[in-house]
Amino acid sequence: MERIYLDNAATTPVTEKVLAAMLPYFTDKFGNADSVHYKGREAATGVDRARTTVAKVLGVSRAEIYFTSGGTESNNWAIRGIAEEICLKSGKNRIITSGIEHASVLSALSRAAELGVKTTILPVSEDGAVRPEDLADAMGDDVALVSVMAVNNETGVRQPVRELSQVARTGGALFHTDAVQAYRSDIKELASLSDMLTLSAHKFGGPKGAGVLLVRKGVPQRALITGGEQERGLRGGTVNVPAAVGFAAALEESEMIRVSEAERISELCELFEKLAGGAGGVHFNGRRDRTGVISVWAEGVEDTSLLDLLDMRGVCCSAGAACSSGSPEPSHVLTAMGLGEGRARGSIRFSFGAATTRGDVMRGAEIFVRAVADIRKKI
């Protein structure tokens, strides 16, 4: 059976260019970047070049780029660092976020709350967006950090980062954005609006286990992982050289095609919405920003039966976030948007990437329509 991969918000295949950039650092240039001999210097040069590339794409200085294992670590580092370095040491003892953030943000805030940090969870509109006016109402002199994602990983809805950043900074707070799903947005602009920013390579053709946390100069941080002086003393452990090199190569390649790819992906989203709507009684969750992530619910489906059937028929998609797909609980994102439990449980996420073709979308939508019809016959 030919598989149709429509789960690019979960992960993407490594591109040929990225793989070619990484391979030498698994074989010939295998040295430990902290070793002082030739092989070590050779590996360190690869990391230095990767850091320079990432900094150039983001429009920041090399000293503001920290390599991590991915988005989850970066989000934890950003939030826990501020919690421990500002919240627990000053009168600014509150962090604001939204109810639709990635689990890594919400979990890090739960851990911070155990230490005594206060948190405020902003509501979202029915179309899945955080309202700047709600943030303005929640601000106060005690707010140290505002953390709101740039593009939601379940609905694809773009958040008003510019407006949210302005409200946060005007109110004397730092601003962090999880930009893991925002690689088709203007990343340099997002970086300019942020005091901290999270990225993960495997969302845009890079390797898994490769992330970046942008931390602006002057923003206090503390080591999340201790036991070494890597990443300027803030992240202990042997540097994953191939991952850093792969991250930089993927980001550079993604940025080169960003504008044309965003237009192509938007057209694919529009096509899928039109064809999938043929099932009748189909509802798309959230504002249709057509960022490459589509959350859809078919009336009468209130469990994972549709997802299971699609998998059996060759379509790879997911029920919300892949990292939470094993949870029996309904999507916290869709629940925060005010959708009912049945709809939150039965919704399916389709997501498109650079390797997704028009044929993939047409065939995937066709199988979706037939699967919905077959399930409804059994109800």
N, C-alpha and C positions, 0 to 999 in steps of 0.2 A: 504493500500500500504506500502510495506517495503521500508524505506528510506535508501539511501546509503550516508553516510556522508563523503564527500571529500573536506572539507573546514577547515582543521586543522590549516592553517595559520591564520584563523580568531579567532578560539578558540578551545580548546580541553576539553573533559570531565574530571572532577576531578577524580583521581584514588581512589580506595578503601583505600589504605594506607594513602593518603593525607587526605581524609575525616575522617578517624579514628583518625588521629593526631589532626584535628581541632575541632571535636565535643565536647571534654571536655571543651574547652574554650568558647563555647556557653552556656554551662549548669553549671556544677559544678565549673569550674574555670573561672567564668564570670567577675571577678574583674577588676577594672580600674588599669592599670599598674602603674599609678602615685600615687595611694593611699598607705599610709604608713602602713595600717593594713595588717593582714594575707592574705586576699583575693587579695589585691593589690600586695603584694609581690609574691604571687603565680602566678599571671598573668605576673608580671615583669620577673619572672624566665623563663616563657615560651618564652618571647621575647628575653631574654638574650641567651637562648639556641639556639633559631632560628638564632640569629645574629652570634653566634659562628659557627654554621653549615655552614651558607652561606660563612663566611670568610674562613673556612677550605677548602671548595670546590673551591673557587676562589684563594686560596693561598695568602690571604691578612690579614691584622689585623682587629679585630672587629671594631676598631674606624673608619675604612674606609668604613663601610657599613651603608647605610641609607635606611630605609624602606619608600616606597612611595605607591601611589595608582596604579601605573602601568607605562608602558613605556612612555606614553604621558607626565605624570608629570615629570618623570625622565629626559626626553630629554629637556623639558622646563627649569627645574631647572639647568641642566648642562650648557645650552647655555646662559640663562639669567643671571646666576650667574657670568660667565666669562665676559659677556657683561658689567655688572654693576660694577664688582669689579676690572677688568683689563682694558677693552677697554675704559671706560669712565673716567679712572683715570690715564692713561699713554699714551705713544706714540704708544703702541700696540693697534690699533683701528680697526683691521680687523679680520673677521672670515671666514674661507674657508670651504665649504661643496660641495656636489655634487648635480646634478639635479635629482637624483633618490632616495633621502632620504624620509623617512616617513614624512607625512604632519606635524607632531608635531615639527620636526626639522625645516622645511622650514617656518612654521608659527612663531616659536620662533625667527627665524632670521629676519623675516619681522618686528616683534615687536621691535627687537633690532635696526633695521635700522631706525625706527621712533625716536629712542633716539639719533641717530647720529653715530651708529656703521656701518662701511663699511663691505660689504659682497662680496665674490667671489664664484660663482657657477661653479664648474668644469664640463666639458662635460664628456660623457662616450662613450666607444666604441660601435660598433654595437652589440656586444655580451653582453652588459650590465654591463661592468666593468669599474671602475675608473682607469685611467692610472697613475702610480706613476710619470712618467715623466711630465705629465700635472700639477700635484701638485708641483713638483720641480720648474717648470717654474713660477707658481703662487706665490711661497713663497717670503717673504720679511721680513725686520726687523719690519714691522708694524703688523705682523700676531700674534694674541694672541692664537687662537685655530683653530684646524682642526677637523671637525666632519664628519666622513664617516661611514656608517653602515657596519656590518660584513657580513650579508647575506641579499639580497634584499627580501622584503616581497611579491613582485608581481612576480618576475621571478625566485627566488631561487638562483641567481648568487652569488657566494662567491666573496667578494672584497679582494684585496691584502693587508690585514690589516698590516701584518708585514712590508712590504715595505713602505706603507703610513705612518705608525707610525715612521719609521726611518727617512723619509724625514721631517716630521713635527718636530720631536724632535731635529734633527740635525740643523734645521732652527730656533730653539729657541721657538717653539710653543708647546702648550699643545695638547694632542690628546684624542679625545672622540670617542667612537664607540657605536652605537646602536646595541646591540647584541641580541635583542628580538627574532629574527628568527634564531639565531646561536647556539641554545642549543644542536645541534648534532655535533657541533665543539668542539675543546678543549677549554673550557671556561677559564680554568686556564691560558692557553697560551695567550688568548685574553686579560685577565686581566693584565698579565705581560707587554703587549704592550701598555696599556692604562693608561692615567691619570684619566679618568672617563669612566665608562661603564654602560650601561643601560640594565636591564633585566625585564621581565614580566612573572609572574607565570602561567597565564592561557594559555600560548603557550605550556607548557610542563606538563600538568596534574595537575596544581595548580588552586587555586581560582581566579576569576576575582577580580580586585581591589587590587591586591597585586604585588608590584614592588620593585625593588632595584636600587639605584644609588650608584655605587662605586666611591668614591672620594678619591684619593690618598692624603696622608699626605702632607701638604704644599700647596695644590691647593686651592686658595681662593674661597669662596662661600658666598652667602648671602641667608637669609631665603626667600623662595618663598611664604610660608604661615606663617603669624605672629599671635601672640595671645597666645602663649604657649612656654614652654621650651623643648618640646619633641624633640627627635633626636638631642640631644646636642644643643638645642636652635635654630635649623635651620628649623624645620618643626612643627609648632604649631598644636595642635589638639589631641584629645584622641587617643592613639595608638590602631590600629586595631589588637588586639592580635591574633584572629583566622587567619587573613590574613598573618601575619608574620610567624606564626607557619606553616601554609599551604605552604607558599612560600618555607621555608626551607625543609620541607618534600618532596615537589615536586622536588626541585633542587637536593637533595640528591638521590632520586629515579631515576631521569633522568640521573644523572651522572653514576650511577651503571650500567645502560644498554646502555650507550651512544655508545660505539664502535659497539656492536652487532646490535643495533637498526639502526645505520647509514648505516651499510651494508645491512640490510633488506630493509630499505626505499629506498636505491639506486636501489636495485633489483626491487622493486615495480614501481619505476619511469621508469626504462628501459622497464618493461612489459607494462606499460600504453602507453608509447611512441610508442612501436611496434604495439599494438592493435589499438590505436587511429589513427595511420597513415593509417589504412585500409580505412578510409573515403576518402582518396585521396585529394590532394590539401590542406594538413594540414601543418602548419608551427609552429615550437616551437620557442618562443621568448626568446632570450638570450642564453648564453652558457649553455650546459646541464651538470650542476654540480651535478644534482640529489640529492639535499638536502632535497627533500620532497615537493618542490613547483614547479609546472609546469604551464607555461603560454603558451596557444596554440590558434592559429587562423586558422579557416577554410575558405578558399577562398569563397567569395560570401556572407559571413556573416559580416555585418558592423554595427550592432546595437545589442540590448540586446535580440533579438528574440530567439537566441540559449539558452541563460541563462534561459529565461522564460520557454522554452520548456523542458529543463533538469529538472527544478524544478517540473514541472507538471508530469514528468515521474519518479520522486522519487530520483533524484540526487541532493545533496546539494553541490554547489560549488559557485564561485563568479566571478564577473567581476573586477579583480584587487583587491585592498585593501578593506576589508570589511568596514572599517571606512569611506571610501570615496565612497561606492557603491551607495549612493543616489545622487551623483553628476552627472549632465548631461554632464560634460566635459570629454573628452577622457583621458585615463590614462596618468598622467604626466611622469611616469616612461618609458612607451613605447614610448611616444613622444620624451623624452630626448634621447632615443636610435636611433632616426631617423626614426621610423616607421610611416606610413601614418595615417591620422586621422581615416579612416575606420577600419584599422587593430587595432588601439589603442582602438577604441570603441567596436569592435566585439570580442576581445580576451577574453578567459575564463581562470580562475585560478583554477586548481585542486591542493589540498595539502593533504598530507598523514601524519598520526600520529601513535602513539603507538597502538591505537585501530583499525587501518586500516588493513584489511585482504587482502590476495591475491584475494579472491572471490569478495570483494568490488571493487577492481581495475578492475578485469575482467568484472564484470557486469557494472560498471560505464563506461568503455571504449566502451562496446557494445552499451549501450544506447546512448552514444555520437555519435558513427558512424551512428546509425539509425536516430538520431535527425538531424544531418547535412544533410543526404540524403533527409529527409522530407522537410527541409527548402529550399534546392536547387530546389526541384520540383516546389516550389511556385514562384521561382524567374523568 
